[in-house]
Amino acid sequence: MPSSSPAINFPPLQTHTYQHPHTHTLIFLHGRGDKVPSFLTALSAWESSTALTLRTAFPTFRLVFPQAPLRPVAAAAAKGERLEWNQWFDVWNTNDFSDNEELQAEGLRESVSGIRAMINEEAEMLGGRYDRILVAGISMGGATLIHTLFNLEKPIGAFLGFCCRCPFSGSKKTLEQMRAVLGLPGTPQGNEVLRKTPILLEHCIDDPLVRIESGRNLREVLLNFGAERLEWKEYGTGGHWFKAPDGMDDVISFVQNVLEVVDSGSGKDVDMDI
């Protein structure tokens, strides 16, 4: 595949801190078929056991929510149907992600290029502090960020993945071979980013869409590629979504530990949209 596919300039819907200094940025990718407004509405209901949300737990974080573009669904077109979904990349068969897997590469290449550019822009706002950039994604958003992580040149503050998988992992590729799937310019060498970036993966055992086995496979892929700061959380129930309150409790604890962020306890004076 060519490596010259343009990056997508995603129009991010973002929330800003007002009465607190901007100390970190969290870029959060939604799942397939979703839109940012509905994702924010759902995400606002994800609370910890002490009723904290992302914005109240981390009031100095700038929250950035890119919107996946509309892409044609190739499987529908093959049946003579015209269908477009908001998706970071296309998938031929959601029951078997390896089916026509090469179809996923084009969208992944464009999306990863766009997210890499966004990470660079956010780091520049923070004085070049890539260690203060966090990325998070659910389902296809998380899968997109996995390949973003493979293709970053510098470690970042943290990666948070929820009910997600690793595209192109079925043939047990090396990290270099995984990067070659997208063939992006500026591909890094070695595994420093994976070794130094803290990673939290959360997955519900009863997830009917991205099976728990796919999440466990992702964990093994990352460990095999050299991830040294990886935490894996399984929850018995919760389906294909965020686990509450346990999942949020674990996110808050993880982020506070890796970034040494102190919970404000309220966040009531922060004017945000989530």
SULGIMO-V514189 format. One record per backbone hydrogen bond with DSSP energy under -0.5 kcal/mol. NH is the residue of the N-H (numbers start at 1). CO is the residue of the C=O. E is the energy in kcal/mol with one decimal. If there is no record, write none. Layout:
nh-><NH & NH>
co-><CO & CO>
e-><E & E>
This chain:
nh-><8 & 10 & 12 & 13 & 14 & 15 & 23 & 23 & 24 & 25 & 26 & 27 & 27 & 28 & 28 & 29 & 33 & 34 & 39 & 40 & 41 & 42 & 43 & 44 & 45 & 46 & 47 & 48 & 51 & 57 & 58 & 61 & 62 & 63 & 63 & 64 & 64 & 65 & 66 & 68 & 71 & 73 & 74 & 76 & 77 & 78 & 79 & 80 & 81 & 83 & 85 & 87 & 87 & 96 & 99 & 101 & 103 & 104 & 105 & 107 & 108 & 109 & 110 & 111 & 112 & 113 & 114 & 115 & 116 & 117 & 118 & 119 & 120 & 121 & 122 & 123 & 124 & 125 & 126 & 126 & 127 & 128 & 129 & 129 & 130 & 132 & 133 & 134 & 134 & 135 & 136 & 137 & 138 & 139 & 141 & 143 & 144 & 145 & 146 & 147 & 148 & 149 & 150 & 151 & 151 & 152 & 157 & 157 & 158 & 159 & 160 & 161 & 162 & 163 & 167 & 169 & 172 & 178 & 179 & 180 & 181 & 181 & 182 & 182 & 183 & 184 & 187 & 195 & 196 & 197 & 198 & 199 & 200 & 201 & 202 & 203 & 205 & 207 & 211 & 214 & 215 & 216 & 217 & 218 & 219 & 220 & 221 & 222 & 223 & 224 & 225 & 226 & 227 & 228 & 231 & 233 & 235 & 241 & 245 & 247 & 248 & 249 & 250 & 251 & 252 & 253 & 254 & 255 & 256 & 257 & 258 & 259 & 260 & 263 & 264 & 270 & 271 & 272>
co-><110 & 8 & 10 & 65 & 12 & 63 & 21 & 60 & 60 & 132 & 62 & 25 & 134 & 26 & 64 & 136 & 86 & 31 & 35 & 36 & 37 & 38 & 39 & 40 & 42 & 43 & 45 & 52 & 48 & 53 & 54 & 58 & 24 & 15 & 61 & 26 & 62 & 13 & 64 & 66 & 85 & 83 & 72 & 73 & 73 & 74 & 76 & 77 & 76 & 81 & 71 & 69 & 85 & 93 & 96 & 98 & 100 & 101 & 102 & 103 & 104 & 105 & 106 & 107 & 108 & 109 & 110 & 111 & 112 & 113 & 114 & 115 & 116 & 117 & 118 & 119 & 120 & 121 & 122 & 123 & 124 & 123 & 123 & 126 & 128 & 129 & 130 & 25 & 132 & 158 & 27 & 160 & 29 & 162 & 138 & 139 & 140 & 141 & 142 & 143 & 144 & 145 & 146 & 147 & 148 & 149 & 130 & 133 & 133 & 198 & 135 & 200 & 137 & 202 & 165 & 166 & 169 & 174 & 175 & 176 & 177 & 178 & 178 & 179 & 179 & 179 & 184 & 191 & 192 & 193 & 196 & 229 & 159 & 231 & 161 & 233 & 235 & 204 & 209 & 211 & 211 & 212 & 213 & 214 & 215 & 216 & 217 & 218 & 219 & 220 & 221 & 223 & 222 & 194 & 199 & 201 & 203 & 239 & 47 & 243 & 243 & 245 & 246 & 247 & 248 & 249 & 250 & 251 & 252 & 253 & 254 & 255 & 256 & 261 & 57 & 267 & 269 & 270>
e-><-1.3 & -1.4 & -1.1 & -2.7 & -0.7 & -2.7 & -0.9 & -2.1 & -1.1 & -2.2 & -2.9 & -0.5 & -2.6 & -0.6 & -2.9 & -2.8 & -3.5 & -1.5 & -2.5 & -2.8 & -1.9 & -2.2 & -2.8 & -2.0 & -1.2 & -1.5 & -1.0 & -2.1 & -1.9 & -2.3 & -2.0 & -1.8 & -2.9 & -1.2 & -0.6 & -2.9 & -0.5 & -1.8 & -0.5 & -0.5 & -3.1 & -2.7 & -0.8 & -0.5 & -1.9 & -2.1 & -1.2 & -1.9 & -2.5 & -0.6 & -2.4 & -2.2 & -0.9 & -0.9 & -2.0 & -1.4 & -2.0 & -2.1 & -1.2 & -0.6 & -2.1 & -2.8 & -2.0 & -2.9 & -3.0 & -1.7 & -2.0 & -2.6 & -2.6 & -1.9 & -1.9 & -2.6 & -2.1 & -2.1 & -2.5 & -2.5 & -2.0 & -1.6 & -0.9 & -0.6 & -1.6 & -2.6 & -0.9 & -0.6 & -1.5 & -1.7 & -1.7 & -3.2 & -0.5 & -2.1 & -2.8 & -2.0 & -1.9 & -2.6 & -2.2 & -2.2 & -2.2 & -1.7 & -1.8 & -1.4 & -1.5 & -2.8 & -1.8 & -1.0 & -0.7 & -1.1 & -1.3 & -1.7 & -1.0 & -2.3 & -2.4 & -2.9 & -2.4 & -2.9 & -0.6 & -1.2 & -1.5 & -2.4 & -2.2 & -1.7 & -0.9 & -0.6 & -0.6 & -0.8 & -2.2 & -0.5 & -0.7 & -2.4 & -2.2 & -1.9 & -0.6 & -3.1 & -2.6 & -2.7 & -2.7 & -2.2 & -3.5 & -1.7 & -0.7 & -1.2 & -1.4 & -2.6 & -2.2 & -2.1 & -2.1 & -2.1 & -2.6 & -2.5 & -2.3 & -2.7 & -1.7 & -1.3 & -2.8 & -0.7 & -2.9 & -2.8 & -1.9 & -1.5 & -0.6 & -0.7 & -0.8 & -2.6 & -2.4 & -2.0 & -2.7 & -2.3 & -2.4 & -2.9 & -2.5 & -2.1 & -2.5 & -2.3 & -1.3 & -0.5 & -0.6 & -1.6 & -0.6 & -1.1>
